[in-house]
Each structure stands twice: as structure tokens, then as C-alpha cells.
Amino acid sequence: MRKVAAFFDVDDTILLKPFGVSFAKYLLFEGKWQLVADKMKIDFVMKMLKYLLYYKLLILDFDELLETALSLFIGLTEEQLIKMGKEAFDSYAKATISKKLYKIIKKHKEKNEQVVLLTSDLEPLMKPLADYLELPFFISTRLIYDNGVFKGETEKPYCFGEGKTILAKKFADENNIDLKDCYFYTNSIDDIHFMKNVGHPVAVNPDIKLLMEALVRNWKIINTSKTIFD
């Protein structure tokens, strides 16, 4: 008998705010900016603000964003990145977990369905969320280390757009999972490709393009506002 999985996007889905926003707060307000101070030039800050605007306008160039974001971590060790991700999660991101999505995740687990994070966010930064939700598996953008040090490269494909579908299908094949029985929760039109590959796509706090698709295709729509601490 094949297994059932529920895949979850993270930014603006499980987390009501992008993890990148929480991570930026962590760097600025927890005195950690010294770790990346040599890279935090004005042009970097301006680029990231531009990408935040493009994200809201649904015209984001993910490759360009990732290249710029990754430049911040070059020279850091895997151990440093995991530690920073844990501290940023504990201090800022945990407080943005959606109460409704948290309950949905719990229900899927109670039915013995495999719950899997499926996100473009970086692997060392997502581990704390997966650990908090007690999820043994998560799929994200994986970094390549050279003797434990990040030099700026990632594994391909990126966990974004069609890359999410490729990585999720690989996971499903390796774990005897039939995608036709699976769920996928996401907020973004960027994930439309994988939504078409599962039997139960769910639009969570959907952007306007995904909202239109969900209405036309009669997909389930969920809107959330409260966190687990509300």
C-alpha cells in the first residue's frame, strides 16, 4: 500500500512572515551582523529591499535573489549557519507560525501521513522549524560545503518552481508515495507546477494570481492570521 504525504511551503504559509524577514531582524537586533558585516554593504541592502518589493509584486527573479542572498554566507561554516538558523528561529520566526497550519500539520500526522516541508529556503535555516514541528524529512535548497565551509554553491535544481516538483517527485518515488493522494499547501503562484501534480492542492493566504487559479480550478482556499501564540 502506497503512503500519503502532505507537503507544506513555509514562507507566508506555515510562517505568516517570510523566514528571511525574521533572519534579518535576528542579524540587526541580536548583534549578529558582525558575522556578515563585510558583506552588508549598502548595495546589498538595497538589492534585498528591491527583491522584497518584487516578491510582493509577483515579479521576483529567484536566481538573482538567491545569488545575492547566498553571498552573505560565503566563508561561514555549516555549524555557524545551523546555529544562526536556530537562534533566528527561536527569537523571531517561531512566533510567526500559523495556528491553523500547525493544527492541520498535527491532523495529518495523527492520520499517519508523512508531513514534509517543501521550501526554497536554505536547508540549515529550515532545520529548526522541521525539528520544532517534529518532522523527520524536509526538502529545501541545499548548500554545498568545501571542508565544512560554504563557498557560494548550491545543489541543483533549486527547490523553487519546477525544481520543487522534481525534488518532491524524487522524494515520493523513494518513499513509495503516490502524489495523486497527496496534499500541498502553499501561498504562491510560483508553486503552481507542483500543485497540478498532487491530488489535493490547497491555496493558503494565496497571492492574487494563485487565488485566481484556485477559484477557476475549485481548489481549497485557506486564509490565516493568528499565530500559535495568539
Order of alpha helices (4+ residues) and beta strands (2+ residues): beta-alpha-alpha-alpha-alpha-alpha-beta-alpha-beta-beta-beta-alpha-beta-alpha-beta-alpha-beta
